[in-house]
Amino acid sequence: MTDENQDHDEPIIRDKRRIDPETGAVRHPEGEVEGEVEATDAASAEPDDEDVLTVDDILNAAQAEVQEPSDEHLADLKRVTAEYANYRKRTEANREVERERAVGAAVAVLLPVLDDLDRAEKHGDLEGDAPFATIAAKLRAAVEKLGLTPFGEVGEPFDPTRHEAIFQQPSDEVDTDTVGDVVETGYLLGGTLLRAAKVVVKTPQ
């Protein structure tokens, strides 16, 4: 029994602690020079301050970038601002065009009614406080609120971009082409010509 126990190797325990628990001295592995160990430990424990960025360094750099943005960032900011301003202008212009188009389509169906009112007025049917005259005034006021503006008056200069000449009448009373009579009133919707005025033109002899 005793012989069998002696045949087995006893476990070997190696103490790899760098500090001797009894003396408190630093232990050095075999083949290691004491100066080299100290230099290696110092290098690993104390990195070069010039190569290490702290949190404060990063925050300060970010704050400086915000306070004094680079030329590239300023150029990007100006470009984005200009693009947004152009986008808003295009959007507003398109919105106004679509609004005038929709209103123009609705008002266009009322133009024959307004023509009838003009003819009735020339015949004296809209004089006084008659119910028909009141209705005509309300209708004209309603379409004017939508931006509809009538034009075409006797005596105004003839403008081929706004007037449609259906007849020319030579006259020694004028020096330039002048509207002598309005057959059909013209209308503007905002800055858009909705319908040209049909007129008789007096021309110089």
C-alpha positions as CSV (number, residue, x, y, z in Angstrom):
1,M,0.0,0.0,0.0
2,T,2.8,2.3,0.9
3,D,4.8,1.4,-2.1
4,E,2.0,2.2,-4.5
5,N,1.6,5.7,-3.1
6,Q,5.3,6.3,-3.4
7,D,5.2,5.5,-7.2
8,H,2.9,8.4,-7.9
9,D,4.4,11.9,-8.4
10,E,3.3,14.5,-5.9
11,P,1.6,17.6,-7.4
12,I,3.9,20.5,-8.0
13,I,2.6,24.0,-6.9
14,R,4.2,27.0,-8.5
15,D,3.8,30.4,-6.9
16,K,3.7,32.9,-9.8
17,R,2.8,35.9,-7.6
18,R,4.9,39.0,-8.4
19,I,4.9,40.1,-4.8
20,D,6.3,37.9,-2.1
21,P,3.5,37.6,0.5
22,E,6.1,37.3,3.3
23,T,8.7,39.9,2.5
24,G,6.7,42.2,0.2
25,A,9.5,42.3,-2.3
26,V,9.0,42.1,-6.1
27,R,9.9,38.8,-7.6
28,H,11.7,38.6,-10.9
29,P,11.3,35.6,-13.2
30,E,14.4,33.8,-14.2
31,G,16.3,35.5,-17.1
32,E,14.5,38.8,-16.6
33,V,16.5,41.9,-15.8
34,E,15.2,44.1,-13.1
35,G,15.7,47.4,-15.0
36,E,13.9,46.0,-18.1
37,V,10.9,45.0,-16.0
38,E,10.6,48.4,-14.4
39,A,10.9,50.1,-17.8
40,T,8.2,47.8,-19.4
41,D,5.8,48.3,-16.5
42,A,6.3,52.0,-16.6
43,A,5.7,52.2,-20.3
44,S,2.5,50.1,-20.1
45,A,1.2,51.9,-17.0
46,E,1.9,55.5,-18.1
47,P,1.2,56.1,-21.8
48,D,2.5,59.2,-23.6
49,D,0.1,62.1,-22.8
50,E,0.7,63.5,-26.3
51,D,-0.8,60.5,-27.9
52,V,-3.9,60.0,-25.7
53,L,-7.1,62.0,-26.3
54,T,-9.3,62.6,-23.2
55,V,-13.0,63.1,-23.2
56,D,-12.5,66.8,-22.5
57,D,-10.2,67.1,-25.6
58,I,-12.9,65.5,-27.8
59,L,-15.7,67.8,-26.4
60,N,-13.5,70.9,-26.8
61,A,-12.8,70.0,-30.4
62,A,-16.5,69.4,-31.2
63,Q,-17.4,72.7,-29.5
64,A,-14.8,74.6,-31.5
65,E,-16.1,73.1,-34.7
66,V,-19.6,74.3,-33.8
67,Q,-18.5,77.8,-32.8
68,E,-16.1,78.2,-35.8
69,P,-17.4,75.9,-38.6
70,S,-15.1,75.2,-41.4
71,D,-15.3,76.7,-44.9
72,E,-16.6,73.4,-46.2
73,H,-19.4,73.3,-43.7
74,L,-20.3,76.9,-44.4
75,A,-20.5,76.2,-48.1
76,D,-22.7,73.2,-47.5
77,L,-25.0,75.3,-45.3
78,K,-25.3,78.1,-47.9
79,R,-26.0,75.6,-50.6
80,V,-28.7,73.8,-48.6
81,T,-30.3,77.2,-47.6
82,A,-30.3,78.4,-51.3
83,E,-31.9,75.1,-52.5
84,Y,-34.6,75.3,-49.8
85,A,-35.4,79.0,-50.7
86,N,-35.6,78.1,-54.4
87,Y,-37.9,75.1,-53.6
88,R,-40.2,77.3,-51.6
89,K,-40.4,79.9,-54.4
90,R,-41.2,77.2,-56.9
91,T,-43.8,75.6,-54.7
92,E,-45.5,79.0,-54.0
93,A,-45.5,79.9,-57.7
94,N,-46.9,76.5,-58.7
95,R,-49.6,76.8,-56.0
96,E,-50.6,80.3,-57.2
97,V,-50.8,79.1,-60.8
98,E,-52.9,76.1,-59.9
99,R,-55.2,78.3,-57.8
100,E,-55.7,80.8,-60.7
101,R,-56.3,77.9,-63.0
102,A,-59.0,76.4,-60.8
103,V,-60.7,79.7,-60.2
104,G,-60.5,80.6,-63.9
105,A,-62.2,77.3,-64.8
106,A,-65.0,78.1,-62.3
107,V,-65.4,81.8,-63.4
108,A,-65.3,81.0,-67.1
109,V,-68.8,79.4,-66.9
110,L,-70.1,82.7,-65.5
111,L,-68.8,84.9,-68.3
112,P,-71.9,84.5,-70.5
113,V,-74.0,85.5,-67.5
114,L,-71.9,88.6,-67.0
115,D,-72.2,89.4,-70.7
116,D,-76.0,89.3,-70.4
117,L,-75.8,91.7,-67.4
118,D,-73.7,94.1,-69.6
119,R,-76.3,94.0,-72.3
120,A,-79.1,94.4,-69.8
121,E,-77.3,97.5,-68.4
122,K,-76.9,99.0,-71.8
123,H,-80.7,98.7,-72.3
124,G,-81.4,100.3,-69.0
125,D,-82.7,97.2,-67.3
126,L,-80.4,97.5,-64.3
127,E,-81.5,101.0,-63.2
128,G,-82.9,101.8,-59.8
129,D,-83.4,99.3,-56.9
130,A,-85.1,96.6,-58.9
131,P,-84.5,93.0,-57.7
132,F,-82.7,92.2,-61.0
133,A,-80.3,95.1,-60.4
134,T,-79.5,93.9,-56.9
135,I,-78.8,90.4,-58.0
136,A,-76.5,91.7,-60.8
137,A,-74.6,93.8,-58.3
138,K,-74.1,90.9,-55.9
139,L,-72.9,88.6,-58.7
140,R,-70.4,91.1,-60.0
141,A,-69.1,91.7,-56.4
142,A,-68.7,88.0,-55.9
143,V,-66.6,87.4,-59.0
144,E,-64.4,90.4,-58.2
145,K,-63.6,88.9,-54.8
146,L,-62.3,85.9,-56.7
147,G,-59.8,88.2,-58.5
148,L,-61.8,88.8,-61.7
149,T,-61.3,92.3,-63.2
150,P,-63.2,93.6,-66.2
151,F,-61.5,95.8,-68.7
152,G,-62.4,97.5,-72.0
153,E,-63.5,101.1,-72.0
154,V,-64.4,103.5,-74.9
155,G,-61.6,105.9,-75.5
156,E,-58.7,103.9,-74.2
157,P,-55.8,103.1,-76.5
158,F,-56.1,99.9,-78.6
159,D,-53.8,97.2,-77.3
160,P,-53.6,94.1,-79.5
161,T,-52.5,92.0,-76.5
162,R,-55.7,92.8,-74.6
163,H,-58.2,93.8,-77.3
164,E,-59.6,91.9,-80.2
165,A,-60.6,94.2,-83.1
166,I,-63.8,93.0,-84.8
167,F,-64.2,96.2,-86.9
168,Q,-62.1,99.2,-87.8
169,Q,-63.6,102.6,-88.3
170,P,-61.5,105.5,-89.8
171,S,-61.9,108.7,-87.9
172,D,-60.4,112.1,-87.9
173,E,-61.1,112.4,-84.2
174,V,-58.1,110.2,-83.2
175,D,-54.4,110.3,-83.7
176,T,-53.8,106.7,-82.8
177,D,-55.8,103.5,-82.8
178,T,-58.5,103.9,-80.1
179,V,-61.3,101.8,-78.8
180,G,-64.5,103.3,-80.2
181,D,-67.0,100.8,-78.8
182,V,-66.9,97.7,-76.6
183,V,-68.8,94.7,-78.0
184,E,-67.8,92.2,-75.3
185,T,-66.0,93.1,-72.0
186,G,-62.6,91.6,-71.4
187,Y,-61.6,90.0,-68.1
188,L,-58.3,89.5,-66.2
189,L,-57.9,86.9,-63.4
190,G,-55.1,88.2,-61.3
191,G,-52.3,88.8,-63.8
192,T,-53.7,86.3,-66.3
193,L,-55.7,87.3,-69.4
194,L,-58.9,85.3,-69.1
195,R,-60.6,86.8,-72.2
196,A,-59.7,89.6,-74.6
197,A,-62.1,92.4,-75.0
198,K,-63.9,92.5,-78.4
199,V,-63.9,96.1,-79.6
200,V,-64.5,98.5,-82.5
201,V,-61.3,100.4,-83.3
202,K,-61.2,104.0,-84.5
203,T,-58.2,104.5,-86.7
204,P,-56.7,107.8,-87.8
205,Q,-57.5,108.9,-91.4
